């Protein structure tokens, strides 16, 4: 059973989170602050850490830094609240894998955890394979199938790991950036479905995407992915066949106030995790660059 460590000093919040996770068949270990969380990790390393930001003794930012330093393979998800936006952005830059606003725990928490865990499944033998590989260029043409996205992300991470551009945490963050980019290319690009007001995994959202995927011209569109890997950098270009959008209208992803907004969340994660993120003028092609960590 997947084990999740929850660092939360509010008893009521901790009980709510535990209930959500246990209903989804996760094994939950509690900790009242960052220092207590580290003691739990020393005893038994969990599969994932879910942490509040404002806590006594050791806050969420300090916990992220300690985990990145000592357990770089362990993914951390932040729980953000109004007033903690600045520290949340700093924690994402320090090594957290993703975040969920506390106001949206019921709608986003489980999906975010599953996405992070799915990306983090890259095994140690995958990393050690083909260490003599010097460079790799590849291209993919994907139909509008959501099931292909996690499969492609895992494939790309396996090959990126061979170049040793980053540690395990860096690979997880890369995987999340690629997943966000591909999901956007599918739903917002090819299917031209706007950002939902609520849960993207709701029945209504799913049915709308299914219906659009049976209609012309949407059903005939494809996602183009090109990859250039070397020991100095990885460059991913993702292009959809949709109408594009006005790039100037994207919410500023560096503004902490946008953490609570659904719109622009993926771009915030991408620009926080990657060295370079840029769109073409039409808004239907995204280039992501990750350079070798010092």
C-alpha positions in Angstrom: 0.0 0.0 0.0 1.3 3.5 -0.9 2.4 5.4 2.2 1.9 9.1 2.5 3.4 11.3 5.3 1.2 14.2 6.1 2.9 17.2 7.9 0.1 19.4 9.3 -0.1 21.2 12.7 -3.9 21.8 12.5 -5.7 18.7 14.0 -8.9 19.4 12.1 -7.1 19.8 8.8 -5.0 16.7 9.4 -8.2 14.7 10.1 -9.8 15.9 6.9 -6.8 15.1 4.8 -6.4 11.7 6.4 -10.0 10.9 5.7 -9.6 11.8 2.0 -6.5 9.7 1.6 -7.7 6.7 3.5 -10.9 6.6 1.4 -8.6 6.4 -1.6 -6.7 3.4 0.0 -3.5 5.3 1.0 -1.7 4.5 4.2 -1.3 7.7 6.1 1.4 8.7 8.7 0.9 12.0 10.5 3.4 14.6 11.7 2.7 17.8 13.5 5.5 19.8 11.9 8.6 19.6 9.7 10.9 18.4 12.4 8.5 15.6 13.4 8.2 14.7 9.7 11.9 14.2 9.4 12.0 11.9 12.4 9.3 9.8 10.8 11.2 9.7 7.5 14.4 8.5 9.4 12.4 5.5 10.7 10.6 4.6 7.4 10.8 6.5 4.2 7.3 7.1 2.8 6.4 7.1 -0.9 5.4 10.8 -0.8 5.2 13.7 1.6 2.3 16.1 1.8 3.1 19.2 3.8 1.5 22.4 5.1 3.7 25.5 4.8 3.0 27.4 8.1 4.0 25.1 11.0 5.9 25.5 14.2 9.4 24.1 14.8 10.1 23.6 11.1 7.9 25.0 8.3 7.2 23.5 5.0 9.9 25.4 3.1 12.6 24.2 5.5 11.2 20.6 5.3 11.4 20.7 1.5 15.0 21.9 1.6 15.9 19.1 4.1 14.2 16.4 2.0 15.8 17.6 -1.2 19.2 17.5 0.5 18.9 14.1 2.2 16.2 12.2 0.3 16.3 13.6 -3.3 14.2 10.7 -4.6 11.2 11.6 -2.2 8.5 13.8 -3.8 6.9 16.5 -1.8 3.5 18.2 -2.4 2.7 21.5 -0.8 -0.7 22.5 0.6 -1.0 26.3 0.1 -3.3 28.7 1.8 -4.1 32.4 1.4 -1.2 34.3 2.9 1.4 31.6 2.2 1.9 32.3 -1.6 5.4 33.8 -1.3 6.8 30.9 0.7 5.0 28.4 -1.6 6.8 29.7 -4.7 10.1 29.6 -2.8 9.4 26.0 -1.8 8.6 25.0 -5.4 11.9 26.5 -6.4 13.6 24.7 -3.6 12.5 21.2 -4.7 8.7 20.6 -4.1 7.1 18.5 -6.8 3.7 20.2 -6.9 1.1 22.0 -4.8 -2.6 22.0 -4.0 -4.5 25.0 -2.6 -6.2 24.1 0.7 -9.4 25.6 -0.7 -9.4 22.9 -3.4 -8.2 19.8 -1.5 -11.4 17.9 -2.2 -11.2 18.6 -5.9 -7.4 18.4 -6.6 -5.6 16.5 -3.9 -6.1 12.9 -5.0 -5.4 13.6 -8.7 -2.3 15.6 -7.9 -0.9 12.8 -5.7 -1.6 10.1 -8.3 0.0 12.2 -11.0 3.2 12.7 -8.9 3.4 9.1 -7.9 2.9 7.9 -11.5 5.8 10.1 -12.6 8.0 9.0 -9.6 7.9 5.3 -10.5 11.1 5.4 -12.4 13.2 2.6 -10.9 17.0 2.6 -10.1 17.7 0.1 -12.9 16.2 2.4 -15.4 18.6 5.1 -14.3 21.7 2.9 -14.6 20.8 1.5 -18.1 22.7 2.6 -21.2 25.1 5.0 -19.4 27.2 5.2 -22.5 24.5 7.0 -24.4 25.9 10.3 -25.7 22.8 11.9 -27.3 19.4 11.0 -28.5 16.9 12.7 -30.8 13.3 11.4 -31.2 9.9 12.5 -32.5 6.4 11.4 -31.6 3.0 12.0 -33.3 0.2 11.3 -30.7 -3.5 11.0 -31.3 -5.9 12.6 -28.8 -5.6 9.8 -26.3 -5.2 10.8 -22.6 -3.8 7.3 -21.9 -0.7 8.0 -24.1 0.4 11.0 -22.1 1.7 9.1 -18.9 3.2 6.4 -21.1 5.1 9.0 -23.1 6.2 10.9 -20.0 7.7 7.7 -18.5 9.5 6.9 -21.7 11.0 10.4 -21.9 12.1 10.3 -18.2 13.8 7.0 -18.7 15.9 8.4 -21.5 16.5 11.7 -19.8 17.7 9.9 -16.7 20.5 8.2 -18.8 22.0 11.7 -19.5 22.3 12.3 -15.7 21.1 15.9 -16.1 19.5 16.0 -12.6 18.7 13.9 -9.5 15.5 11.9 -8.9 13.6 15.0 -7.6 14.6 16.8 -10.8 13.2 14.0 -12.9 9.9 14.0 -11.0 9.6 17.8 -11.6 10.5 17.4 -15.3 7.8 14.7 -15.6 5.2 16.9 -14.1 6.2 19.8 -16.4 5.9 17.5 -19.4 2.6 16.1 -18.3 1.1 19.6 -17.8 2.4 20.6 -21.3 0.9 17.5 -23.0 -2.4 17.8 -21.2 -2.7 21.4 -22.2 -1.8 20.5 -25.8 -4.6 17.8 -25.8 -7.5 19.6 -24.1 -6.8 23.3 -24.6 -5.0 22.9 -27.9 -6.4 20.1 -30.1 -9.8 19.8 -28.4 -10.1 23.6 -27.6 -11.7 23.1 -24.2 -11.2 25.9 -21.8 -10.0 25.7 -18.2 -12.8 24.2 -16.1 -14.2 26.1 -13.1 -14.0 23.0 -11.0 -12.4 19.6 -11.2 -10.8 18.7 -14.6 -11.5 15.0 -13.7 -15.3 15.5 -13.2 -17.8 13.5 -15.2 -19.0 16.6 -17.0 -15.4 17.5 -18.1 -14.7 13.9 -19.2 -17.9 13.6 -21.2 -17.3 17.0 -22.9 -13.8 15.9 -23.9 -15.0 12.5 -25.2 -17.7 14.2 -27.3 -15.3 16.7 -28.8 -12.9 14.0 -29.6 -15.5 12.4 -31.9 -16.1 15.6 -33.9 -14.3 17.1 -36.9 -11.9 18.8 -37.0 -10.8 18.0 -33.4 -10.7 14.2 -33.8 -8.2 14.5 -36.7 -5.7 16.6 -34.8 -2.4 15.3 -33.4 0.2 16.3 -30.9 3.8 16.6 -32.2 6.6 16.0 -29.8 10.3 16.3 -30.6 13.1 15.6 -28.1 16.8 16.5 -28.3 18.9 15.0 -25.4 22.5 15.5 -24.6 24.7 15.5 -21.5 24.3 19.2 -21.2 20.6 19.8 -21.8 17.3 18.3 -22.7 15.0 20.2 -25.2 11.3 19.2 -25.6 9.1 20.8 -28.2 5.3 20.1 -28.0 3.0 21.4 -30.7 -0.7 20.9 -31.1 -2.8 21.5 -34.2 -5.3 23.8 -32.6 -6.0 27.5 -33.2 -3.5 28.6 -30.7 -4.1 31.5 -28.3 -2.9 35.0 -27.4 0.3 34.3 -25.3 0.2 37.8 -23.9 -3.0 36.9 -22.0 -1.3 34.2 -19.9 -1.4 35.1 -16.1 2.0 35.9 -14.7 3.2 32.6 -13.3 5.8 34.3 -11.1 3.0 36.2 -9.3 2.3 34.3 -6.0 -1.3 35.6 -6.1 -1.9 33.2 -9.0 -1.2 30.1 -6.9 -4.9 29.9 -5.9 -6.0 30.2 -9.6 -6.7 27.1 -11.7 -5.8 29.0 -14.9 -2.1 29.2 -15.4 -1.2 26.6 -12.8 0.5 24.3 -15.2 2.6 27.1 -16.6 3.6 28.2 -13.1 4.9 24.7 -12.4 6.7 24.5 -15.7 8.5 27.8 -15.4 9.4 27.1 -11.8 10.9 23.7 -12.5 12.5 24.2 -15.9 15.4 26.5 -17.1 13.5 27.8 -20.1 9.8 27.8 -21.2 8.7 29.6 -24.3 5.7 29.6 -26.7 5.7 30.4 -30.4 3.8 33.5 -31.6 0.7 31.5 -32.5 0.5 29.9 -29.0 0.3 26.3 -30.2 3.9 25.3 -29.7 5.8 25.1 -26.4 9.5 24.6 -25.9 10.8 23.3 -22.6 14.5 23.3 -21.8 16.2 21.6 -18.8 19.9 22.2 -18.4 22.4 20.0 -16.5 22.4 20.7 -12.7 25.7 21.9 -11.3 
